[in-house]
Amino acid sequence: MTIQDQARPALPHWEEPPADHPAAIREIKRALRARIEASGRTVEEVFAVVEDRIRERIEGIRADRAAGRDVWPVVDYADIEAGTVSPELVEKIKSRGCAVIRGHFSREQAVQWDQDIVDYVDSNRFFENYTGPGDDFFSTVGSKPEIYPIYWSSAQMEARTHPRMAAVQGFMNSMWTHESEGRSWFDPNRDSLYPDRIRRRPPGATSGGLGTHLDPGTLDLWMTEGYQNHFRHLFDGNVEAYDPWDAAYRTEANQYPGSTMCSAFRTFQGWTALSDMAHDQGVLHTVPIPEAMAYLMLRPLLSDVPEDEMCGVAQNKTFPVNERWHPLLTEAISTIPDVGAGDSVWWHCDMIHGVAPVEDQQGWGNVMYIPAAPWCTKNEEYADHVRKAFRGGESPSDFPEEHYEANWPNRYTEAELNEIGRRGMGLID
Ligand SMILES: [Fe+2]
């Protein structure tokens, strides 16, 4: 049942960004409060339920830390392939919303891919031609980037279409309920190969990191009908029914346009390590509590937040998570354990994450960004753009238009695609 069908005050919605943001924020806040209060509880009362649930999760995280156990669940790839991951470990992944897959690929394979990427960019004189980040006109021409806007190397395509990648994506997708409300929302066993970039951060690097934030959207999370339907239980005041693993309506929700938007539905964000990385060398951290999304969605409705503000969330800016508005959540920040070349790292698409700063990094920090973006109407639409970009060696439409690879002769070709690749590109069913 969608949010507009229910016997409660309807919500206004803006399928395009509203012209007057402060006015729209005031209007949606009023409507959300009225709808929540129609449940018989105040916003403060339902928020207190969410806080209690999160405090419980934080206790569990503290207990693991105190006992020297990994906060991040760690799964051996061999157990995924054999179907022998224990129910306890599956429960832990659902409760933490993230996982490290050990031995997802062999070390030799990962190191070979890393070298293949170096050969690919060197053979095409990438560093000589690099003109700086796609969104910054004033960068120095020729400076070496850490994020390579490269999408179509053999290494990336081999990893995206590898049977081991499909096995892990299928396993991670199984954390989600993909059929609910009498509908099927996505196919957990077919991925749409969402093409993303590469990061290669050299030894000795100093980096300021990336503050804790959220990726799935900004004001659209409250203001569009698709997201209102997805978060219907939060907006009904029935927070106990909110399940971060229920995909209902999610594949019908769209982000407002912006320079960091994602047009695809990703069950998990992820990357595959192409080098060893120690946990204290500027790596990924998360708030490993999927239900924290409930806190983020309801927090702006409390009375200490200015009436025309959403705790700093603004269109076309990263969704910030910070001490000022979310002190309870930042207590839970947890870094990934040490990872080795060939391991992969996954986190729920609505989970708070960031990258720690590092000075004089020890060793390389190399990853291929490969998420899980299962086949659904939304991802099928984006696959049309992906196919076109793949054939032309262009940057995919979610990314700055840099198109470095357009004339590179040794990029991956359509003839090389295996069945996983052809299905993922929408070339066969
Ligand atoms: Fe992010």
Residues whose N, C-alpha, C, O or C-beta is under 5 A from the ligand:
A	BS01	LIG	D215
